[in-house]
Amino acid sequence: HVPVGAMKFAHLVLVELDGNKVTGHSKLFEGAGRVRSIASHPNGDLYLGIDGMGIFRIVPNSKI
């Protein structure tokens, strides 16, 4: 999965790829705010910078 955010939309999209082809996508955190930045940690965590709200750490289910 590749995380994608856009200032125009207030959600995060996880894009599924098979090689260079998009095979699906999932919207997450709809209405949370405009995603300004996304960073990934080597341990699998994602960090989202959301406009006017701050930075949030997203922990994959496999780690819980």
N, C-alpha and C positions, 0 to 999 in steps of 0.2 A: 504494500500500500504506500501511496505517496500522499502526504498531507498537503492540501492546497487551501489558501485563504484568499479572500478578495475584499478590498475596502468597500466595494459596492454592496456586498451581501453580508449579512450578519450571521455567518456560520462558518464552520470548518468542513471541508470535503475531503474524504479519504478516497483517492482514485486507485482502482485496481488495474494493474497492467499485466499483459502477457507479451513480453518482448517490448515492442514499440506500440502495441495496440491497447487502447483502453477497453477493458472488459466489464467495467462496472464502477459504481461510485456510491458512497454513503454520506449523507449529511449528518453532521454532529453539532451539538450546541446551538441549534437554531434560535435566533433572537438574543444570543449572548452579547452581541456587539460586533463591531467591525474588527476583523482579525488583521492587525497591522504587521505582525511578524510571527514566524514559526521557527523553532530551533529544535533539533533532536540531540539527545544525549546518547553516547555509545551503549548505555544500559537499556535503551528502548523508550525511555521517558520522552515526552514531547513538552515543550514550553511554548505557550501561546501568549503573545502580547495583544491584549484586547483594548481597543480605543476607549479611554476614559475609565477603565476598570482595573488595569494592572496586568501582572504576569501570572499565569496559571500553569501549574505542572500537571500533566496528564500521565497517569501510570497505567500501562497496559494491564488487562485482566489477568494475563498469565503470571503477573508478579504479585497478585493479591492473594 
